[in-house]
């Protein structure tokens, strides 16, 4: 019974990791902006003039919140 349980848990973990895997954001791709998302939450990062970064946070049931960050 323990071996079957361990196998089922391992299979679940490995498939869950593969489903959520995506390329990491690096300095080159971040210049164009990027989106970080989880169920119910999304953050969109976009560069704006003067070395500022615009961050728009969207939550499930609330209106979006916008922030401006200097130097990322």
mmCIF file of the N, C-alpha and C atoms, coordinates in Angstrom:
data_MODEL
# 
_entry.id   MODEL 
# 
loop_
_atom_site.group_PDB 
_atom_site.id 
_atom_site.type_symbol 
_atom_site.label_atom_id 
_atom_site.label_alt_id 
_atom_site.label_comp_id 
_atom_site.label_asym_id 
_atom_site.label_entity_id 
_atom_site.label_seq_id 
_atom_site.pdbx_PDB_ins_code 
_atom_site.Cartn_x 
_atom_site.Cartn_y 
_atom_site.Cartn_z 
_atom_site.occupancy 
_atom_site.B_iso_or_equiv 
_atom_site.pdbx_formal_charge 
_atom_site.auth_seq_id 
_atom_site.auth_comp_id 
_atom_site.auth_asym_id 
_atom_site.auth_atom_id 
_atom_site.pdbx_PDB_model_num 
ATOM 1   N N  . UNK A 1 1  ? 0.823   -1.198 0.000   1.00 0.00 ? 1  UNK A N  1 
ATOM 2   C CA . UNK A 1 1  ? 0.000   0.000  0.000   1.00 0.00 ? 1  UNK A CA 1 
ATOM 3   C C  . UNK A 1 1  ? 0.865   1.259  0.000   1.00 0.00 ? 1  UNK A C  1 
ATOM 4   N N  . UNK A 1 2  ? 1.958   1.243  0.797   1.00 0.00 ? 2  UNK A N  1 
ATOM 5   C CA . UNK A 1 2  ? 2.817   2.418  0.862   1.00 0.00 ? 2  UNK A CA 1 
ATOM 6   C C  . UNK A 1 2  ? 3.503   2.686  -0.468  1.00 0.00 ? 2  UNK A C  1 
ATOM 7   N N  . UNK A 1 3  ? 3.900   1.617  -1.175  1.00 0.00 ? 3  UNK A N  1 
ATOM 8   C CA . UNK A 1 3  ? 4.570   1.794  -2.464  1.00 0.00 ? 3  UNK A CA 1 
ATOM 9   C C  . UNK A 1 3  ? 3.605   2.403  -3.481  1.00 0.00 ? 3  UNK A C  1 
ATOM 10  N N  . UNK A 1 4  ? 2.376   1.942  -3.498  1.00 0.00 ? 4  UNK A N  1 
ATOM 11  C CA . UNK A 1 4  ? 1.378   2.490  -4.423  1.00 0.00 ? 4  UNK A CA 1 
ATOM 12  C C  . UNK A 1 4  ? 1.114   3.952  -4.102  1.00 0.00 ? 4  UNK A C  1 
ATOM 13  N N  . UNK A 1 5  ? 1.025   4.310  -2.835  1.00 0.00 ? 5  UNK A N  1 
ATOM 14  C CA . UNK A 1 5  ? 0.787   5.705  -2.445  1.00 0.00 ? 5  UNK A CA 1 
ATOM 15  C C  . UNK A 1 5  ? 1.947   6.588  -2.849  1.00 0.00 ? 5  UNK A C  1 
ATOM 16  N N  . UNK A 1 6  ? 3.164   6.134  -2.618  1.00 0.00 ? 6  UNK A N  1 
ATOM 17  C CA . UNK A 1 6  ? 4.343   6.916  -2.980  1.00 0.00 ? 6  UNK A CA 1 
ATOM 18  C C  . UNK A 1 6  ? 4.408   7.107  -4.480  1.00 0.00 ? 6  UNK A C  1 
ATOM 19  N N  . UNK A 1 7  ? 4.067   6.082  -5.240  1.00 0.00 ? 7  UNK A N  1 
ATOM 20  C CA . UNK A 1 7  ? 4.071   6.199  -6.698  1.00 0.00 ? 7  UNK A CA 1 
ATOM 21  C C  . UNK A 1 7  ? 3.038   7.200  -7.189  1.00 0.00 ? 7  UNK A C  1 
ATOM 22  N N  . UNK A 1 8  ? 1.863   7.181  -6.595  1.00 0.00 ? 8  UNK A N  1 
ATOM 23  C CA . UNK A 1 8  ? 0.803   8.114  -6.985  1.00 0.00 ? 8  UNK A CA 1 
ATOM 24  C C  . UNK A 1 8  ? 1.188   9.543  -6.642  1.00 0.00 ? 8  UNK A C  1 
ATOM 25  N N  . UNK A 1 9  ? 1.778   9.736  -5.488  1.00 0.00 ? 9  UNK A N  1 
ATOM 26  C CA . UNK A 1 9  ? 2.197   11.081 -5.080  1.00 0.00 ? 9  UNK A CA 1 
ATOM 27  C C  . UNK A 1 9  ? 3.308   11.575 -6.003  1.00 0.00 ? 9  UNK A C  1 
ATOM 28  N N  . UNK A 1 10 ? 4.276   10.734 -6.295  1.00 0.00 ? 10 UNK A N  1 
ATOM 29  C CA . UNK A 1 10 ? 5.375   11.126 -7.185  1.00 0.00 ? 10 UNK A CA 1 
ATOM 30  C C  . UNK A 1 10 ? 4.858   11.495 -8.563  1.00 0.00 ? 10 UNK A C  1 
ATOM 31  N N  . UNK A 1 11 ? 3.955   10.700 -9.093  1.00 0.00 ? 11 UNK A N  1 
ATOM 32  C CA . UNK A 1 11 ? 3.396   10.979 -10.417 1.00 0.00 ? 11 UNK A CA 1 
ATOM 33  C C  . UNK A 1 11 ? 2.658   12.311 -10.426 1.00 0.00 ? 11 UNK A C  1 
ATOM 34  N N  . UNK A 1 12 ? 1.918   12.588 -9.363  1.00 0.00 ? 12 UNK A N  1 
ATOM 35  C CA . UNK A 1 12 ? 1.191   13.857 -9.261  1.00 0.00 ? 12 UNK A CA 1 
ATOM 36  C C  . UNK A 1 12 ? 2.147   15.032 -9.213  1.00 0.00 ? 12 UNK A C  1 
ATOM 37  N N  . UNK A 1 13 ? 3.190   14.936 -8.434  1.00 0.00 ? 13 UNK A N  1 
ATOM 38  C CA . UNK A 1 13 ? 4.150   16.027 -8.319  1.00 0.00 ? 13 UNK A CA 1 
ATOM 39  C C  . UNK A 1 13 ? 4.884   16.274 -9.628  1.00 0.00 ? 13 UNK A C  1 
ATOM 40  N N  . UNK A 1 14 ? 5.294   15.214 -10.306 1.00 0.00 ? 14 UNK A N  1 
ATOM 41  C CA . UNK A 1 14 ? 6.034   15.387 -11.555 1.00 0.00 ? 14 UNK A CA 1 
ATOM 42  C C  . UNK A 1 14 ? 5.152   15.973 -12.646 1.00 0.00 ? 14 UNK A C  1 
ATOM 43  N N  . UNK A 1 15 ? 3.907   15.555 -12.743 1.00 0.00 ? 15 UNK A N  1 
ATOM 44  C CA . UNK A 1 15 ? 3.034   16.116 -13.775 1.00 0.00 ? 15 UNK A CA 1 
ATOM 45  C C  . UNK A 1 15 ? 2.632   17.543 -13.434 1.00 0.00 ? 15 UNK A C  1 
ATOM 46  N N  . UNK A 1 16 ? 2.468   17.862 -12.159 1.00 0.00 ? 16 UNK A N  1 
ATOM 47  C CA . UNK A 1 16 ? 2.126   19.231 -11.771 1.00 0.00 ? 16 UNK A CA 1 
ATOM 48  C C  . UNK A 1 16 ? 3.271   20.176 -12.099 1.00 0.00 ? 16 UNK A C  1 
ATOM 49  N N  . UNK A 1 17 ? 4.492   19.746 -11.876 1.00 0.00 ? 17 UNK A N  1 
ATOM 50  C CA . UNK A 1 17 ? 5.646   20.583 -12.201 1.00 0.00 ? 17 UNK A CA 1 
ATOM 51  C C  . UNK A 1 17 ? 5.770   20.814 -13.686 1.00 0.00 ? 17 UNK A C  1 
ATOM 52  N N  . UNK A 1 18 ? 5.491   19.821 -14.475 1.00 0.00 ? 18 UNK A N  1 
ATOM 53  C CA . UNK A 1 18 ? 5.573   19.962 -15.929 1.00 0.00 ? 18 UNK A CA 1 
ATOM 54  C C  . UNK A 1 18 ? 4.478   20.880 -16.454 1.00 0.00 ? 18 UNK A C  1 
ATOM 55  N N  . UNK A 1 19 ? 3.319   20.856 -15.853 1.00 0.00 ? 19 UNK A N  1 
ATOM 56  C CA . UNK A 1 19 ? 2.208   21.676 -16.313 1.00 0.00 ? 19 UNK A CA 1 
ATOM 57  C C  . UNK A 1 19 ? 2.448   23.155 -16.039 1.00 0.00 ? 19 UNK A C  1 
ATOM 58  N N  . UNK A 1 20 ? 3.155   23.478 -14.968 1.00 0.00 ? 20 UNK A N  1 
ATOM 59  C CA . UNK A 1 20 ? 3.370   24.875 -14.602 1.00 0.00 ? 20 UNK A CA 1 
ATOM 60  C C  . UNK A 1 20 ? 4.706   25.413 -15.093 1.00 0.00 ? 20 UNK A C  1 
ATOM 61  N N  . UNK A 1 21 ? 5.525   24.595 -15.699 1.00 0.00 ? 21 UNK A N  1 
ATOM 62  C CA . UNK A 1 21 ? 6.832   25.033 -16.143 1.00 0.00 ? 21 UNK A CA 1 
ATOM 63  C C  . UNK A 1 21 ? 6.731   25.971 -17.329 1.00 0.00 ? 21 UNK A C  1 
ATOM 64  N N  . UNK A 1 22 ? 7.506   27.032 -17.286 1.00 0.00 ? 22 UNK A N  1 
ATOM 65  C CA . UNK A 1 22 ? 7.597   27.963 -18.409 1.00 0.00 ? 22 UNK A CA 1 
ATOM 66  C C  . UNK A 1 22 ? 8.957   28.643 -18.328 1.00 0.00 ? 22 UNK A C  1 
ATOM 67  N N  . UNK A 1 23 ? 9.382   29.258 -19.406 1.00 0.00 ? 23 UNK A N  1 
ATOM 68  C CA . UNK A 1 23 ? 10.685  29.911 -19.391 1.00 0.00 ? 23 UNK A CA 1 
ATOM 69  C C  . UNK A 1 23 ? 10.730  31.027 -18.342 1.00 0.00 ? 23 UNK A C  1 
ATOM 70  N N  . UNK A 1 24 ? 11.840  31.154 -17.687 1.00 0.00 ? 24 UNK A N  1 
ATOM 71  C CA . UNK A 1 24 ? 12.028  32.219 -16.702 1.00 0.00 ? 24 UNK A CA 1 
ATOM 72  C C  . UNK A 1 24 ? 12.269  33.540 -17.419 1.00 0.00 ? 24 UNK A C  1 
ATOM 73  N N  . UNK A 1 25 ? 11.886  34.614 -16.777 1.00 0.00 ? 25 UNK A N  1 
ATOM 74  C CA . UNK A 1 25 ? 12.127  35.947 -17.316 1.00 0.00 ? 25 UNK A CA 1 
ATOM 75  C C  . UNK A 1 25 ? 13.579  36.292 -17.053 1.00 0.00 ? 25 UNK A C  1 
ATOM 76  N N  . UNK A 1 26 ? 14.280  36.725 -18.082 1.00 0.00 ? 26 UNK A N  1 
ATOM 77  C CA . UNK A 1 26 ? 15.654  37.183 -17.901 1.00 0.00 ? 26 UNK A CA 1 
ATOM 78  C C  . UNK A 1 26 ? 15.718  38.673 -18.247 1.00 0.00 ? 26 UNK A C  1 
ATOM 79  N N  . UNK A 1 27 ? 16.884  39.275 -18.107 1.00 0.00 ? 27 UNK A N  1 
ATOM 80  C CA . UNK A 1 27 ? 17.031  40.714 -18.325 1.00 0.00 ? 27 UNK A CA 1 
ATOM 81  C C  . UNK A 1 27 ? 16.656  41.106 -19.754 1.00 0.00 ? 27 UNK A C  1 
ATOM 82  N N  . UNK A 1 28 ? 16.987  40.259 -20.712 1.00 0.00 ? 28 UNK A N  1 
ATOM 83  C CA . UNK A 1 28 ? 16.696  40.580 -22.109 1.00 0.00 ? 28 UNK A CA 1 
ATOM 84  C C  . UNK A 1 28 ? 15.192  40.565 -22.389 1.00 0.00 ? 28 UNK A C  1 
ATOM 85  N N  . UNK A 1 29 ? 14.487  39.544 -21.919 1.00 0.00 ? 29 UNK A N  1 
ATOM 86  C CA . UNK A 1 29 ? 13.047  39.462 -22.181 1.00 0.00 ? 29 UNK A CA 1 
ATOM 87  C C  . UNK A 1 29 ? 12.248  40.423 -21.300 1.00 0.00 ? 29 UNK A C  1 
ATOM 88  N N  . UNK A 1 30 ? 12.771  40.816 -20.158 1.00 0.00 ? 30 UNK A N  1 
ATOM 89  C CA . UNK A 1 30 ? 12.054  41.726 -19.256 1.00 0.00 ? 30 UNK A CA 1 
ATOM 90  C C  . UNK A 1 30 ? 11.979  43.148 -19.813 1.00 0.00 ? 30 UNK A C  1 
ATOM 91  N N  . UNK A 1 31 ? 12.853  43.478 -20.733 1.00 0.00 ? 31 UNK A N  1 
ATOM 92  C CA . UNK A 1 31 ? 12.819  44.827 -21.329 1.00 0.00 ? 31 UNK A CA 1 
ATOM 93  C C  . UNK A 1 31 ? 11.495  45.112 -22.019 1.00 0.00 ? 31 UNK A C  1 
ATOM 94  N N  . UNK A 1 32 ? 10.846  44.079 -22.519 1.00 0.00 ? 32 UNK A N  1 
ATOM 95  C CA . UNK A 1 32 ? 9.571   44.244 -23.208 1.00 0.00 ? 32 UNK A CA 1 
ATOM 96  C C  . UNK A 1 32 ? 8.386   44.132 -22.271 1.00 0.00 ? 32 UNK A C  1 
ATOM 97  N N  . UNK A 1 33 ? 8.629   43.820 -21.015 1.00 0.00 ? 33 UNK A N  1 
ATOM 98  C CA . UNK A 1 33 ? 7.553   43.613 -20.050 1.00 0.00 ? 33 UNK A CA 1 
ATOM 99  C C  . UNK A 1 33 ? 7.242   42.138 -19.930 1.00 0.00 ? 33 UNK A C  1 
ATOM 100 N N  . UNK A 1 34 ? 6.536   41.786 -18.868 1.00 0.00 ? 34 UNK A N  1 
ATOM 101 C CA . UNK A 1 34 ? 6.175   40.399 -18.629 1.00 0.00 ? 34 UNK A CA 1 
ATOM 102 C C  . UNK A 1 34 ? 4.988   40.331 -17.689 1.00 0.00 ? 34 UNK A C  1 
ATOM 103 N N  . UNK A 1 35 ? 4.373   39.156 -17.615 1.00 0.00 ? 35 UNK A N  1 
ATOM 104 C CA . UNK A 1 35 ? 3.204   38.928 -16.770 1.00 0.00 ? 35 UNK A CA 1 
ATOM 105 C C  . UNK A 1 35 ? 3.503   37.761 -15.836 1.00 0.00 ? 35 UNK A C  1 
ATOM 106 N N  . UNK A 1 36 ? 3.216   37.956 -14.555 1.00 0.00 ? 36 UNK A N  1 
ATOM 107 C CA . UNK A 1 36 ? 3.270   36.881 -13.573 1.00 0.00 ? 36 UNK A CA 1 
ATOM 108 C C  . UNK A 1 36 ? 1.830   36.574 -13.186 1.00 0.00 ? 36 UNK A C  1 
ATOM 109 N N  . UNK A 1 37 ? 1.449   35.309 -13.247 1.00 0.00 ? 37 UNK A N  1 
ATOM 110 C CA . UNK A 1 37 ? 0.054   34.965 -12.975 1.00 0.00 ? 37 UNK A CA 1 
ATOM 111 C C  . UNK A 1 37 ? -0.051  33.712 -12.121 1.00 0.00 ? 37 UNK A C  1 
ATOM 112 N N  . UNK A 1 38 ? -1.021  33.738 -11.253 1.00 0.00 ? 38 UNK A N  1 
ATOM 113 C CA . UNK A 1 38 ? -1.438  32.583 -10.443 1.00 0.00 ? 38 UNK A CA 1 
ATOM 114 C C  . UNK A 1 38 ? -2.953  32.587 -10.482 1.00 0.00 ? 38 UNK A C  1 
ATOM 115 N N  . UNK A 1 39 ? -3.596  31.519 -10.108 1.00 0.00 ? 39 UNK A N  1 
ATOM 116 C CA . UNK A 1 39 ? -5.060  31.539 -10.101 1.00 0.00 ? 39 UNK A CA 1 
ATOM 117 C C  . UNK A 1 39 ? -5.600  32.679 -9.230  1.00 0.00 ? 39 UNK A C  1 
ATOM 118 N N  . UNK A 1 40 ? -6.350  33.570 -9.843  1.00 0.00 ? 40 UNK A N  1 
ATOM 119 C CA . UNK A 1 40 ? -6.963  34.673 -9.114  1.00 0.00 ? 40 UNK A CA 1 
ATOM 120 C C  . UNK A 1 40 ? -6.124  35.932 -9.015  1.00 0.00 ? 40 UNK A C  1 
ATOM 121 N N  . UNK A 1 41 ? -4.850  35.887 -9.399  1.00 0.00 ? 41 UNK A N  1 
ATOM 122 C CA . UNK A 1 41 ? -3.963  37.043 -9.288  1.00 0.00 ? 41 UNK A CA 1 
ATOM 123 C C  . UNK A 1 41 ? -3.128  37.149 -10.558 1.00 0.00 ? 41 UNK A C  1 
ATOM 124 N N  . UNK A 1 42 ? -2.989  38.374 -11.074 1.00 0.00 ? 42 UNK A N  1 
ATOM 125 C CA . UNK A 1 42 ? -2.127  38.595 -12.221 1.00 0.00 ? 42 UNK A CA 1 
ATOM 126 C C  . UNK A 1 42 ? -1.412  39.922 -12.045 1.00 0.00 ? 42 UNK A C  1 
ATOM 127 N N  . UNK A 1 43 ? -0.108  39.948 -12.277 1.00 0.00 ? 43 UNK A N  1 
ATOM 128 C CA . UNK A 1 43 ? 0.690   41.167 -12.208 1.00 0.00 ? 43 UNK A CA 1 
ATOM 129 C C  . UNK A 1 43 ? 1.363   41.369 -13.561 1.00 0.00 ? 43 UNK A C  1 
ATOM 130 N N  . UNK A 1 44 ? 1.125   42.519 -14.153 1.00 0.00 ? 44 UNK A N  1 
ATOM 131 C CA . UNK A 1 44 ? 1.692   42.852 -15.458 1.00 0.00 ? 44 UNK A CA 1 
ATOM 132 C C  . UNK A 1 44 ? 2.740   43.945 -15.280 1.00 0.00 ? 44 UNK A C  1 
ATOM 133 N N  . UNK A 1 45 ? 3.971   43.669 -15.690 1.00 0.00 ? 45 UNK A N  1 
ATOM 134 C CA . UNK A 1 45 ? 5.089   44.591 -15.564 1.00 0.00 ? 45 UNK A CA 1 
ATOM 135 C C  . UNK A 1 45 ? 5.411   45.150 -16.941 1.00 0.00 ? 45 UNK A C  1 
ATOM 136 N N  . UNK A 1 46 ? 5.399   46.488 -17.083 1.00 0.00 ? 46 UNK A N  1 
ATOM 137 C CA . UNK A 1 46 ? 5.714   47.131 -18.359 1.00 0.00 ? 46 UNK A CA 1 
ATOM 138 C C  . UNK A 1 46 ? 6.637   48.321 -18.107 1.00 0.00 ? 46 UNK A C  1 
ATOM 139 N N  . UNK A 1 47 ? 7.721   48.430 -18.873 1.00 0.00 ? 47 UNK A N  1 
ATOM 140 C CA . UNK A 1 47 ? 8.599   49.594 -18.723 1.00 0.00 ? 47 UNK A CA 1 
ATOM 141 C C  . UNK A 1 47 ? 7.919   50.850 -19.257 1.00 0.00 ? 47 UNK A C  1 
ATOM 142 N N  . UNK A 1 48 ? 8.168   51.970 -18.594 1.00 0.00 ? 48 UNK A N  1 
ATOM 143 C CA . UNK A 1 48 ? 7.677   53.277 -19.035 1.00 0.00 ? 48 UNK A CA 1 
ATOM 144 C C  . UNK A 1 48 ? 8.843   54.247 -19.035 1.00 0.00 ? 48 UNK A C  1 
ATOM 145 N N  . UNK A 1 49 ? 8.614   55.462 -19.468 1.00 0.00 ? 49 UNK A N  1 
ATOM 146 C CA . UNK A 1 49 ? 9.679   56.459 -19.620 1.00 0.00 ? 49 UNK A CA 1 
ATOM 147 C C  . UNK A 1 49 ? 10.387  56.768 -18.304 1.00 0.00 ? 49 UNK A C  1 
ATOM 148 N N  . UNK A 1 50 ? 11.643  57.160 -18.416 1.00 0.00 ? 50 UNK A N  1 
ATOM 149 C CA . UNK A 1 50 ? 12.406  57.618 -17.264 1.00 0.00 ? 50 UNK A CA 1 
ATOM 150 C C  . UNK A 1 50 ? 12.899  56.527 -16.343 1.00 0.00 ? 50 UNK A C  1 
ATOM 151 N N  . UNK A 1 51 ? 13.042  55.309 -16.835 1.00 0.00 ? 51 UNK A N  1 
ATOM 152 C CA . UNK A 1 51 ? 13.536  54.219 -15.997 1.00 0.00 ? 51 UNK A CA 1 
ATOM 153 C C  . UNK A 1 51 ? 12.513  53.683 -15.019 1.00 0.00 ? 51 UNK A C  1 
ATOM 154 N N  . UNK A 1 52 ? 11.256  54.036 -15.228 1.00 0.00 ? 52 UNK A N  1 
ATOM 155 C CA . UNK A 1 52 ? 10.180  53.582 -14.342 1.00 0.00 ? 52 UNK A CA 1 
ATOM 156 C C  . UNK A 1 52 ? 9.593   52.273 -14.866 1.00 0.00 ? 52 UNK A C  1 
ATOM 157 N N  . UNK A 1 53 ? 8.925   51.558 -13.981 1.00 0.00 ? 53 UNK A N  1 
ATOM 158 C CA . UNK A 1 53 ? 8.241   50.316 -14.327 1.00 0.00 ? 53 UNK A CA 1 
ATOM 159 C C  . UNK A 1 53 ? 6.800   50.454 -13.870 1.00 0.00 ? 53 UNK A C  1 
ATOM 160 N N  . UNK A 1 54 ? 5.849   50.196 -14.764 1.00 0.00 ? 54 UNK A N  1 
ATOM 161 C CA . UNK A 1 54 ? 4.435   50.210 -14.420 1.00 0.00 ? 54 UNK A CA 1 
ATOM 162 C C  . UNK A 1 54 ? 4.023   48.789 -14.064 1.00 0.00 ? 54 UNK A C  1 
ATOM 163 N N  . UNK A 1 55 ? 3.407   48.618 -12.902 1.00 0.00 ? 55 UNK A N  1 
ATOM 164 C CA . UNK A 1 55 ? 2.947   47.306 -12.455 1.00 0.00 ? 55 UNK A CA 1 
ATOM 165 C C  . UNK A 1 55 ? 1.438   47.392 -12.219 1.00 0.00 ? 55 UNK A C  1 
ATOM 166 N N  . UNK A 1 56 ? 0.694   46.559 -12.936 1.00 0.00 ? 56 UNK A N  1 
ATOM 167 C CA . UNK A 1 56 ? -0.755  46.500 -12.767 1.00 0.00 ? 56 UNK A CA 1 
ATOM 168 C C  . UNK A 1 56 ? -1.102  45.164 -12.132 1.00 0.00 ? 56 UNK A C  1 
ATOM 169 N N  . UNK A 1 57 ? -1.636  45.223 -10.917 1.00 0.00 ? 57 UNK A N  1 
ATOM 170 C CA . UNK A 1 57 ? -2.039  44.020 -10.183 1.00 0.00 ? 57 UNK A CA 1 
ATOM 171 C C  . UNK A 1 57 ? -3.546  43.851 -10.320 1.00 0.00 ? 57 UNK A C  1 
ATOM 172 N N  . UNK A 1 58 ? -3.968  42.676 -10.774 1.00 0.00 ? 58 UNK A N  1 
ATOM 173 C CA . UNK A 1 58 ? -5.386  42.369 -10.928 1.00 0.00 ? 58 UNK A CA 1 
ATOM 174 C C  . UNK A 1 58 ? -5.714  41.184 -10.032 1.00 0.00 ? 58 UNK A C  1 
ATOM 175 N N  . UNK A 1 59 ? -6.696  41.363 -9.172  1.00 0.00 ? 59 UNK A N  1 
ATOM 176 C CA . UNK A 1 59 ? -7.147  40.312 -8.268  1.00 0.00 ? 59 UNK A CA 1 
ATOM 177 C C  . UNK A 1 59 ? -8.528  39.854 -8.712  1.00 0.00 ? 59 UNK A C  1 
ATOM 178 N N  . UNK A 1 60 ? -8.959  38.681 -8.289  1.00 0.00 ? 60 UNK A N  1 
ATOM 179 C CA . UNK A 1 60 ? -10.217 38.082 -8.747  1.00 0.00 ? 60 UNK A CA 1 
ATOM 180 C C  . UNK A 1 60 ? -11.399 39.047 -8.764  1.00 0.00 ? 60 UNK A C  1 
ATOM 181 N N  . UNK A 1 61 ? -11.735 39.599 -7.646  1.00 0.00 ? 61 UNK A N  1 
ATOM 182 C CA . UNK A 1 61 ? -12.989 40.345 -7.541  1.00 0.00 ? 61 UNK A CA 1 
ATOM 183 C C  . UNK A 1 61 ? -12.783 41.834 -7.280  1.00 0.00 ? 61 UNK A C  1 
ATOM 184 N N  . UNK A 1 62 ? -11.595 42.340 -7.509  1.00 0.00 ? 62 UNK A N  1 
ATOM 185 C CA . UNK A 1 62 ? -11.325 43.751 -7.251  1.00 0.00 ? 62 UNK A CA 1 
ATOM 186 C C  . UNK A 1 62 ? -10.881 44.442 -8.528  1.00 0.00 ? 62 UNK A C  1 
ATOM 187 N N  . UNK A 1 63 ? -10.977 45.764 -8.529  1.00 0.00 ? 63 UNK A N  1 
ATOM 188 C CA . UNK A 1 63 ? -10.510 46.515 -9.690  1.00 0.00 ? 63 UNK A CA 1 
ATOM 189 C C  . UNK A 1 63 ? -8.978  46.514 -9.698  1.00 0.00 ? 63 UNK A C  1 
ATOM 190 N N  . UNK A 1 64 ? -8.372  46.655 -10.865 1.00 0.00 ? 64 UNK A N  1 
ATOM 191 C CA . UNK A 1 64 ? -6.900  46.620 -10.957 1.00 0.00 ? 64 UNK A CA 1 
ATOM 192 C C  . UNK A 1 64 ? -6.252  47.746 -10.154 1.00 0.00 ? 64 UNK A C  1 
ATOM 193 N N  . UNK A 1 65 ? -5.077  47.460 -9.623  1.00 0.00 ? 65 UNK A N  1 
ATOM 194 C CA . UNK A 1 65 ? -4.284  48.451 -8.896  1.00 0.00 ? 65 UNK A CA 1 
ATOM 195 C C  . UNK A 1 65 ? -3.016  48.698 -9.696  1.00 0.00 ? 65 UNK A C  1 
ATOM 196 N N  . UNK A 1 66 ? -2.663  49.962 -9.887  1.00 0.00 ? 66 UNK A N  1 
ATOM 197 C CA . UNK A 1 66 ? -1.486  50.295 -10.670 1.00 0.00 ? 66 UNK A CA 1 
ATOM 198 C C  . UNK A 1 66 ? -0.442  50.962 -9.778  1.00 0.00 ? 66 UNK A C  1 
ATOM 199 N N  . UNK A 1 67 ? 0.820   50.547 -9.946  1.00 0.00 ? 67 UNK A N  1 
ATOM 200 C CA . UNK A 1 67 ? 1.941   51.123 -9.220  1.00 0.00 ? 67 UNK A CA 1 
ATOM 201 C C  . UNK A 1 67 ? 3.014   51.518 -10.227 1.00 0.00 ? 67 UNK A C  1 
ATOM 202 N N  . UNK A 1 68 ? 3.812   52.500 -9.858  1.00 0.00 ? 68 UNK A N  1 
ATOM 203 C CA . UNK A 1 68 ? 4.969   52.874 -10.659 1.00 0.00 ? 68 UNK A CA 1 
ATOM 204 C C  . UNK A 1 68 ? 6.205   52.720 -9.788  1.00 0.00 ? 68 UNK A C  1 
ATOM 205 N N  . UNK A 1 69 ? 7.166   51.936 -10.241 1.00 0.00 ? 69 UNK A N  1 
ATOM 206 C CA . UNK A 1 69 ? 8.373   51.669 -9.487  1.00 0.00 ? 69 UNK A CA 1 
ATOM 207 C C  . UNK A 1 69 ? 9.565   52.254 -10.225 1.00 0.00 ? 69 UNK A C  1 
ATOM 208 N N  . UNK A 1 70 ? 10.447  52.921 -9.482  1.00 0.00 ? 70 UNK A N  1 
ATOM 209 C CA . UNK A 1 70 ? 11.659  53.472 -10.089 1.00 0.00 ? 70 UNK A CA 1 
ATOM 210 C C  . UNK A 1 70 ? 12.760  52.417 -10.078 1.00 0.00 ? 70 UNK A C  1 
ATOM 211 N N  . UNK A 1 71 ? 13.409  52.231 -11.185 1.00 0.00 ? 71 UNK A N  1 
ATOM 212 C CA . UNK A 1 71 ? 14.521  51.295 -11.356 1.00 0.00 ? 71 UNK A CA 1 
ATOM 213 C C  . UNK A 1 71 ? 14.079  49.861 -11.056 1.00 0.00 ? 71 UNK A C  1 
ATOM 214 N N  . UNK A 1 72 ? 12.890  49.505 -11.461 1.00 0.00 ? 72 UNK A N  1 
ATOM 215 C CA . UNK A 1 72 ? 12.411  48.134 -11.414 1.00 0.00 ? 72 UNK A CA 1 
ATOM 216 C C  . UNK A 1 72 ? 12.038  47.651 -10.088 1.00 0.00 ? 72 UNK A C  1 
# 
